Amino acid sequence: MTNTPSFATCDLCDVHKNDGSGAFRVLPPVFRDFGAVHRFSGPVVTVKCFEDNSLVKAAVDSAGEGRVLVVDGGGSLRRALLGGNLGAAAARNGWAGVVIDGCVRDVAELAASNTGIRALAAMPLPTEKRNEGQRDVAVQIQGVWVRPGDWLYADEDGIVVADRVLN
C-alpha cells in the first residue's frame, strides 16, 4: 500500500471555506469510490473525452508519479471510461488516483487496484476507440473547473481542488 496522505477534506474546507477567489473548489458529492485507496492527493493531469477512452488508456499507461488523472467524460452514463485493466495500469504506473466524470466497469477488479478511483457509476458497456479527445486542458467536472497542475484531495468525505498544494 502507498502511504496514506495526512489531510482531511473537512479540515481543508474549514480553512478555505471563505475563499472567494476560486482558488479552492469543492466537487459535488456525486462520486462513488471504486479503488482500494480511499484517500489520495496529487497534482492534476486532465483528459477530456466523450465515450472514447483512448486518451485515458494512454494516460494510465504512462508514468503517474503520484499525480491524479481527472477525466471529463461529460457525465456520460452510457459507456465506461475505465475498467479493470486500466485500473491495474494506473496502480502499476504510480498514479495516486483517477477521478472520472463518467462511468467505470469491472468493479471487483477496480476494488483490488492499489490506487484511488472515483466515478459516477458502474456501467458494463465499454467505449468505442476513436482516438478522440484532449489532454492537459481545463475541464469542467460537474460544473467545477479543474485545470492541469491544480492539486486534488480526495477522502471519505469528498473531493476538493486547489490551485496549489495545501498544507
ABEGO torsion letter per residue (X at the ends): XBBBBBBBAAAAAAAAAABAAGABBBBBBABBBABABABBBEBBBBBBBBGBAAAAAAAAABBAGGBBBBBBAGGBAABBABBAAAAAAAAAAGBABBBBBEBBBGAAAAAABBBBBBBABBBABBBBBAGBEBBGBBBBBGGBBBBBGBBBBBBAAEBBBBABBBX
